[in-house]
Amino acid sequence: MKTDFICPKCGGHLLVGDSIIFSASNSEGEKGLILLSPHLGDYTRTTHPSFTIKSGSTIDYFCPLCKAHLGATEVHHQLVHLIMIDENGEKQDVYFSGIEGEMCTYKVSDKSIEKYGPASENYLKYFAARHI
């Protein structure tokens, strides 16, 4: 079994091919689709050329299936939340920054927190207080 990503609200599968798919809106209120790499720490993304996102701006991420807002989590209002099912069938929480260009991702289980990206120290204290 390969790694999968699901919506924490509806349980729908968001991984299609080699991308996690979201609907999104930028800081100007424009809407579009964002395809992200499923590899934690890889910040490759694809959008339609007409859907522009300014560096440092907040992106609102939504489940394309149930339309639930996936940001403003209980951990921090700038983090987006997904559920990852690993190759062993174990569920883990994945959080990443909803700020364009802020490269940080966290994989959180009951036992550990793994951090990825050059900005990963930015929110680590919020997890440490809650999980470890």
MDTraj code that builds the backbone (N, CA, C; nanometers):
import mdtraj as md
import numpy as np

residues = "MET LYS THR ASP PHE ILE CYS PRO LYS CYS GLY GLY HIS LEU LEU VAL GLY ASP SER ILE ILE PHE SER ALA SER ASN SER GLU GLY GLU LYS GLY LEU ILE LEU LEU SER PRO HIS LEU GLY ASP TYR THR ARG THR THR HIS PRO SER PHE THR ILE LYS SER GLY SER THR ILE ASP TYR PHE CYS PRO LEU CYS LYS ALA HIS LEU GLY ALA THR GLU VAL HIS HIS GLN LEU VAL HIS LEU ILE MET ILE ASP GLU ASN GLY GLU LYS GLN ASP VAL TYR PHE SER GLY ILE GLU GLY GLU MET CYS THR TYR LYS VAL SER ASP LYS SER ILE GLU LYS TYR GLY PRO ALA SER GLU ASN TYR LEU LYS TYR PHE ALA ALA ARG HIS ILE".split()
xyz = np.array([
    [0.0840, -0.1174, 0.0000],
    [0.0000, 0.0000, 0.0000],
    [0.0887, 0.1239, 0.0000],
    [0.0577, 0.2202, -0.0866],
    [0.1350, 0.3435, -0.0862],
    [0.0672, 0.4473, 0.0023],
    [0.1407, 0.5523, 0.0349],
    [0.0879, 0.6583, 0.1191],
    [-0.0319, 0.7244, 0.0519],
    [-0.1318, 0.7606, 0.1339],
    [-0.2512, 0.8268, 0.0836],
    [-0.2802, 0.9473, 0.1713],
    [-0.3574, 1.0417, 0.1200],
    [-0.3962, 1.1610, 0.1946],
    [-0.5471, 1.1761, 0.1856],
    [-0.6085, 1.2025, 0.3021],
    [-0.7534, 1.2162, 0.3049],
    [-0.7932, 1.3440, 0.3777],
    [-0.9133, 1.3898, 0.3492],
    [-0.9702, 1.5076, 0.4136],
    [-1.0054, 1.4725, 0.5577],
    [-0.9645, 1.5551, 0.6553],
    [-0.9990, 1.5259, 0.7943],
    [-1.1466, 1.5495, 0.8262],
    [-1.2187, 1.6143, 0.7369],
    [-1.3608, 1.6437, 0.7596],
    [-1.4517, 1.5344, 0.7035],
    [-1.4301, 1.4957, 0.5758],
    [-1.5206, 1.4002, 0.5106],
    [-1.4582, 1.2633, 0.4855],
    [-1.3259, 1.2515, 0.5013],
    [-1.2589, 1.1249, 0.4765],
    [-1.2369, 1.0947, 0.3295],
    [-1.2645, 1.1922, 0.2422],
    [-1.2443, 1.1729, 0.0992],
    [-1.0975, 1.1692, 0.0623],
    [-1.0670, 1.0930, -0.0414],
    [-0.9291, 1.0790, -0.0872],
    [-0.8891, 1.1985, -0.1733],
    [-0.7762, 1.2617, -0.1385],
    [-0.7289, 1.3813, -0.2079],
    [-0.6087, 1.3545, -0.2971],
    [-0.5491, 1.2359, -0.2870],
    [-0.4327, 1.2026, -0.3685],
    [-0.4800, 1.1396, -0.4985],
    [-0.4471, 1.2057, -0.6093],
    [-0.4801, 1.1541, -0.7421],
    [-0.3507, 1.1541, -0.8226],
    [-0.3104, 1.0375, -0.8687],
    [-0.1825, 1.0283, -0.9394],
    [-0.0702, 1.0656, -0.8453],
    [0.0083, 1.1643, -0.8846],
    [0.1210, 1.2092, -0.8038],
    [0.0965, 1.3451, -0.7409],
    [-0.0289, 1.3796, -0.7135],
    [-0.0593, 1.5106, -0.6550],
    [-0.1726, 1.5018, -0.5536],
    [-0.1608, 1.5861, -0.4498],
    [-0.2709, 1.6078, -0.3571],
    [-0.3470, 1.7277, -0.4119],
    [-0.4769, 1.7139, -0.4301],
    [-0.5567, 1.8171, -0.4962],
    [-0.6414, 1.8934, -0.3946],
    [-0.6357, 2.0257, -0.4052],
    [-0.7153, 2.1155, -0.3216],
    [-0.7843, 2.2173, -0.4103],
    [-0.8980, 2.2660, -0.3663],
    [-0.9487, 2.3915, -0.4208],
    [-0.8966, 2.4983, -0.3251],
    [-0.8805, 2.6196, -0.3755],
    [-0.8170, 2.7233, -0.2944],
    [-0.8652, 2.8608, -0.3362],
    [-0.8394, 2.9571, -0.2484],
    [-0.8598, 3.0967, -0.2856],
    [-0.7385, 3.1759, -0.2375],
    [-0.7001, 3.2743, -0.3182],
    [-0.5844, 3.3562, -0.2834],
    [-0.6286, 3.4796, -0.2057],
    [-0.5349, 3.5648, -0.1716],
    [-0.5655, 3.6815, -0.0885],
    [-0.6543, 3.7834, -0.1589],
    [-0.6659, 3.7741, -0.2922],
    [-0.7555, 3.8621, -0.3676],
    [-0.8947, 3.8020, -0.3851],
    [-0.9164, 3.6832, -0.3288],
    [-1.0459, 3.6177, -0.3392],
    [-1.0654, 3.5378, -0.4667],
    [-0.9605, 3.5270, -0.5485],
    [-0.9694, 3.4461, -0.6706],
    [-0.9618, 3.2989, -0.6316],
    [-1.0296, 3.2139, -0.7081],
    [-1.0346, 3.0718, -0.6779],
    [-0.9638, 2.9907, -0.7847],
    [-0.9102, 2.8767, -0.7430],
    [-0.8424, 2.7877, -0.8359],
    [-0.8123, 2.6552, -0.7694],
    [-0.7446, 2.5698, -0.8431],
    [-0.6998, 2.4409, -0.7912],
    [-0.5500, 2.4475, -0.7659],
    [-0.5072, 2.3795, -0.6602],
    [-0.3649, 2.3658, -0.6302],
    [-0.3346, 2.2176, -0.6194],
    [-0.2307, 2.1744, -0.6878],
    [-0.1831, 2.0377, -0.6797],
    [-0.0487, 2.0408, -0.6088],
    [-0.0378, 1.9692, -0.4976],
    [0.0853, 1.9649, -0.4192],
    [0.1483, 1.8268, -0.4270],
    [0.2803, 1.8245, -0.4099],
    [0.3521, 1.6981, -0.4040],
    [0.3133, 1.6229, -0.2775],
    [0.2961, 1.4907, -0.2860],
    [0.2653, 1.4115, -0.1665],
    [0.3894, 1.3760, -0.0843],
    [0.5061, 1.4155, -0.1302],
    [0.6307, 1.3843, -0.0608],
    [0.6599, 1.4940, 0.0407],
    [0.6546, 1.4603, 0.1692],
    [0.6734, 1.5588, 0.2740],
    [0.8104, 1.6243, 0.2591],
    [0.8116, 1.7567, 0.2598],
    [0.9345, 1.8331, 0.2411],
    [0.9589, 1.8752, 0.0974],
    [0.8794, 1.8255, 0.0038],
    [0.8858, 1.8676, -0.1366],
    [0.7757, 1.9714, -0.1563],
    [0.8133, 2.0938, -0.1860],
    [0.7164, 2.2031, -0.1939],
    [0.6782, 2.2388, -0.3375],
    [0.6879, 2.1398, -0.4247],
    [0.6449, 2.1576, -0.5624],
    [0.4932, 2.1709, -0.5663],
    [0.4454, 2.2694, -0.6404],
    [0.3013, 2.2857, -0.6554],
    [0.2712, 2.3255, -0.7986],
    [0.1490, 2.2946, -0.8401],
    [0.1038, 2.3290, -0.9746],
    [-0.0302, 2.3994, -0.9625],
    [-0.0443, 2.5084, -1.0361],
    [-0.1718, 2.5794, -1.0463],
    [-0.1914, 2.6171, -1.1921],
    [-0.3103, 2.6569, -1.2259],
    [-0.3347, 2.7126, -1.3584],
    [-0.2616, 2.8462, -1.3649],
    [-0.2026, 2.8808, -1.4799],
    [-0.1281, 3.0072, -1.4895],
    [-0.2092, 3.1313, -1.4527],
    [-0.3402, 3.1255, -1.4646],
    [-0.4222, 3.2428, -1.4320],
    [-0.4485, 3.2566, -1.2814],
    [-0.4175, 3.1528, -1.2039],
    [-0.4385, 3.1567, -1.0586],
    [-0.3063, 3.1955, -0.9932],
    [-0.2917, 3.3230, -0.9634],
    [-0.1656, 3.3734, -0.9100],
    [-0.1707, 3.3839, -0.7576],
    [-0.0564, 3.3545, -0.6985],
    [-0.0440, 3.3606, -0.5532],
    [0.0825, 3.4395, -0.5211],
    [0.0652, 3.5489, -0.4486],
    [0.1780, 3.6338, -0.4133],
    [0.2550, 3.5737, -0.2961],
    [0.3865, 3.5820, -0.3037],
    [0.4717, 3.5333, -0.1960],
    [0.4355, 3.6031, -0.0654],
    [0.4234, 3.5263, 0.0414],
    [0.3902, 3.5798, 0.1729],
    [0.2416, 3.5945, 0.1992],
    [0.1587, 3.5720, 0.0977],
    [0.0139, 3.5858, 0.1171],
    [-0.0457, 3.4550, 0.1693],
    [-0.1604, 3.4668, 0.2325],
    [-0.2296, 3.3504, 0.2860],
    [-0.3161, 3.2873, 0.1780],
    [-0.3103, 3.1564, 0.1708],
    [-0.3937, 3.0789, 0.0794],
    [-0.4946, 3.0025, 0.1643],
    [-0.6203, 3.0089, 0.1282],
    [-0.7216, 2.9286, 0.1951],
    [-0.7376, 2.7988, 0.1175],
    [-0.7134, 2.6866, 0.1845],
    [-0.7229, 2.5534, 0.1244],
    [-0.8560, 2.4898, 0.1624],
    [-0.9200, 2.4249, 0.0640],
    [-1.0485, 2.3593, 0.0844],
    [-1.0442, 2.2188, 0.0261],
    [-1.1211, 2.1282, 0.0857],
    [-1.1391, 1.9955, 0.0276],
    [-1.2199, 2.0120, -0.1003],
    [-1.1731, 1.9568, -0.2118],
    [-1.2501, 1.9692, -0.3359],
    [-1.3760, 1.8822, -0.3365],
    [-1.3893, 1.7931, -0.2400],
    [-1.5046, 1.7040, -0.2343],
    [-1.6166, 1.7594, -0.1464],
    [-1.5841, 1.7947, -0.0216],
    [-1.6878, 1.8424, 0.0710],
    [-1.6857, 1.9938, 0.0903],
    [-1.5856, 2.0597, 0.0322],
    [-1.5706, 2.2066, 0.0383],
    [-1.5304, 2.2590, 0.1764],
    [-1.4955, 2.1716, 0.2705],
    [-1.4557, 2.2151, 0.4044],
    [-1.3254, 2.2931, 0.3985],
    [-1.3179, 2.3972, 0.4803],
    [-1.1951, 2.4747, 0.4941],
    [-1.0974, 2.3911, 0.5760],
    [-0.9755, 2.3718, 0.5253],
    [-0.8793, 2.2841, 0.5906],
    [-0.7748, 2.3609, 0.6710],
    [-0.7856, 2.4932, 0.6731],
    [-0.6919, 2.5750, 0.7488],
    [-0.7505, 2.6178, 0.8810],
    [-0.6787, 2.7088, 0.9451],
    [-0.7187, 2.7609, 1.0767],
    [-0.7439, 2.6455, 1.1731],
    [-0.6436, 2.5606, 1.1872],
    [-0.6569, 2.4408, 1.2702],
    [-0.6487, 2.4746, 1.4180],
    [-0.6761, 2.3753, 1.4990],
    [-0.6669, 2.3915, 1.6440],
    [-0.5233, 2.4133, 1.6905],
    [-0.4259, 2.3792, 1.6081],
    [-0.2853, 2.3980, 1.6435],
    [-0.2441, 2.5431, 1.6219],
    [-0.2724, 2.5966, 1.5025],
    [-0.2399, 2.7359, 1.4689],
    [-0.3242, 2.7780, 1.3491],
    [-0.3657, 2.9034, 1.3476],
    [-0.4562, 2.9507, 1.2421],
    [-0.3929, 2.9553, 1.1028],
    [-0.2607, 2.9491, 1.0922],
    [-0.1958, 2.9507, 0.9607],
    [-0.1689, 2.8112, 0.9046],
    [-0.1990, 2.7074, 0.9801],
    [-0.1678, 2.5712, 0.9355],
    [-0.2876, 2.5033, 0.8714],
    [-0.2584, 2.4240, 0.7698],
    [-0.3570, 2.3440, 0.6966],
    [-0.3413, 2.1993, 0.7445],
    [-0.4526, 2.1279, 0.7604],
    [-0.4514, 1.9935, 0.8176],
    [-0.5013, 1.8897, 0.7178],
    [-0.4293, 1.7783, 0.7102],
    [-0.4664, 1.6596, 0.6322],
    [-0.4424, 1.5364, 0.7177],
    [-0.5003, 1.4259, 0.6777],
    [-0.4691, 1.2963, 0.7372],
    [-0.3888, 1.2175, 0.6345],
    [-0.2758, 1.1640, 0.6790],
    [-0.1939, 1.0792, 0.5929],
    [-0.2086, 0.9353, 0.6408],
    [-0.2298, 0.8457, 0.5477],
    [-0.2297, 0.7024, 0.5784],
    [-0.1011, 0.6468, 0.5180],
    [-0.0113, 0.5991, 0.6043],
    [0.1186, 0.5538, 0.5553],
    [0.1090, 0.4144, 0.4944],
    [0.2220, 0.3661, 0.4469],
    [0.2267, 0.2367, 0.3775],
    [0.1885, 0.1196, 0.4666],
    [0.1876, 0.1400, 0.6002],
    [0.1453, 0.0352, 0.6948],
    [-0.0005, 0.0491, 0.7355],
    [-0.0716, 0.1459, 0.6773],
    [-0.2114, 0.1678, 0.7107],
    [-0.2322, 0.2528, 0.8352],
    [-0.1239, 0.3103, 0.8901],
    [-0.1318, 0.3946, 1.0093],
    [-0.1724, 0.5372, 0.9707],
    [-0.2659, 0.5939, 1.0469],
    [-0.3077, 0.7323, 1.0227],
    [-0.2212, 0.8273, 1.1038],
    [-0.1812, 0.9369, 1.0391],
    [-0.1048, 1.0409, 1.1050],
    [-0.1560, 1.1759, 1.0581],
    [-0.1459, 1.2756, 1.1434],
    [-0.1856, 1.4111, 1.1066],
    [-0.0695, 1.4785, 1.0344],
    [-0.1019, 1.5478, 0.9274],
    [-0.0033, 1.6277, 0.8556],
    [-0.0536, 1.7708, 0.8533],
    [0.0355, 1.8629, 0.8864],
    [0.0052, 2.0054, 0.8857],
    [0.1092, 2.0750, 0.7999],
    [0.0664, 2.1754, 0.7244],
    [0.1620, 2.2570, 0.6498],
    [0.1142, 2.4016, 0.6497],
    [0.2074, 2.4914, 0.6229],
    [0.1752, 2.6333, 0.6274],
    [0.0866, 2.6732, 0.5106],
    [-0.0124, 2.7563, 0.5407],
    [-0.0995, 2.8131, 0.4377],
    [-0.0475, 2.9459, 0.3858],
    [0.0742, 2.9822, 0.4215],
    [0.1347, 3.1058, 0.3726],
    [0.2257, 3.0724, 0.2554],
    [0.2044, 3.1361, 0.1437],
    [0.2833, 3.1096, 0.0228],
    [0.4309, 3.1381, 0.0489],
    [0.5141, 3.0381, 0.0221],
    [0.6580, 3.0510, 0.0367],
    [0.7114, 3.0111, 0.1732],
    [0.6248, 2.9905, 0.2713],
    [0.6690, 2.9468, 0.4041],
    [0.6730, 2.7943, 0.4022],
    [0.7900, 2.7396, 0.3840],
    [0.8056, 2.5960, 0.3639],
    [0.8242, 2.5241, 0.4963],
    [0.7129, 2.4742, 0.5491],
    [0.7194, 2.3938, 0.6702],
    [0.6036, 2.2948, 0.6705],
    [0.6363, 2.1736, 0.7107],
    [0.5403, 2.0641, 0.7173],
    [0.5696, 1.9838, 0.8428],
    [0.4640, 1.9285, 0.9029],
    [0.4777, 1.8493, 1.0250],
    [0.3950, 1.7222, 1.0113],
    [0.4570, 1.6107, 1.0436],
    [0.3861, 1.4821, 1.0515],
    [0.3787, 1.4477, 1.1990],
    [0.2557, 1.4360, 1.2505],
    [0.2348, 1.4237, 1.3938],
    [0.1627, 1.2931, 1.4250],
    [0.2192, 1.2184, 1.5173],
    [0.1522, 1.0993, 1.5700],
    [0.1474, 1.1138, 1.7219],
    [0.0907, 1.0153, 1.7899],
    [0.0862, 1.0185, 1.9359],
    [0.2266, 1.0147, 1.9965],
    [0.3212, 0.9587, 1.9217],
    [0.4544, 0.9358, 1.9760],
    [0.5611, 1.0324, 1.9268],
    [0.5370, 1.0980, 1.8135],
    [0.6453, 1.1798, 1.7586],
    [0.5926, 1.2923, 1.6701],
    [0.6831, 1.3865, 1.6469],
    [0.6599, 1.4946, 1.5527],
    [0.7795, 1.4981, 1.4595],
    [0.7534, 1.4858, 1.3297],
    [0.8596, 1.5006, 1.2311],
    [0.8384, 1.6328, 1.1609],
    [0.9447, 1.7084, 1.1440],
    [0.9342, 1.8392, 1.0796],
    [1.0135, 1.8383, 0.9504],
    [0.9631, 1.9152, 0.8544],
    [1.0245, 1.9246, 0.7227],
    [1.0251, 2.0709, 0.6794],
    [1.1246, 2.1079, 0.6025],
    [1.1285, 2.2402, 0.5421],
    [1.2112, 2.3409, 0.6195],
    [1.2634, 2.4410, 0.5482],
    [1.3506, 2.5406, 0.6102],
    [1.2812, 2.6297, 0.7133],
    [1.1503, 2.6398, 0.7112],
    [1.0778, 2.7221, 0.8086],
    [1.0103, 2.6367, 0.9157],
    [1.0560, 2.5133, 0.9328],
    [0.9863, 2.4193, 1.0214],
    [0.9928, 2.4570, 1.1691],
    [1.0822, 2.5449, 1.2076],
    [1.0862, 2.5891, 1.3475],
    [0.9720, 2.6867, 1.3789],
    [0.9102, 2.7456, 1.2769],
    [0.8109, 2.8516, 1.2974],
    [0.6928, 2.8109, 1.3846],
    [0.6465, 2.6877, 1.3736],
    [0.5267, 2.6440, 1.4468],
    [0.5540, 2.5272, 1.5410],
    [0.6763, 2.4832, 1.5494],
    [0.7099, 2.3640, 1.6273],
    [0.6663, 2.3763, 1.7725],
    [0.6774, 2.4946, 1.8297],
    [0.6404, 2.5115, 1.9712],
    [0.4928, 2.4831, 1.9960],
    [0.4079, 2.5034, 1.8957],
    [0.2655, 2.4766, 1.9134],
    [0.2365, 2.3264, 1.9232],
    [0.3170, 2.2463, 1.8547],
    [0.3025, 2.1017, 1.8640],
    [0.3627, 2.0490, 1.9920],
    [0.4782, 2.0994, 2.0287],
    [0.5478, 2.0523, 2.1477],
    [0.4596, 2.0688, 2.2716],
    [0.3866, 2.1763, 2.2796],
    [0.3007, 2.2008, 2.3944],
    [0.1812, 2.1051, 2.3971],
    [0.1404, 2.0558, 2.2825],
    [0.0204, 1.9728, 2.2738],
    [0.0496, 1.8234, 2.2753],
    [0.1624, 1.7805, 2.2174],
    [0.1817, 1.6375, 2.1913],
    [0.2984, 1.5719, 2.2659],
    [0.3990, 1.6456, 2.2992],
    [0.5177, 1.5790, 2.3540],
    [0.5452, 1.6336, 2.4929],
])
top = md.Topology()
chain = top.add_chain()
for i, resn in enumerate(residues, 1):
    res = top.add_residue(resn, chain, resSeq=i)
    for name in ("N", "CA", "C"):
        top.add_atom(name, md.element.get_by_symbol(name[0]), res)
traj = md.Trajectory(xyz[None], top)
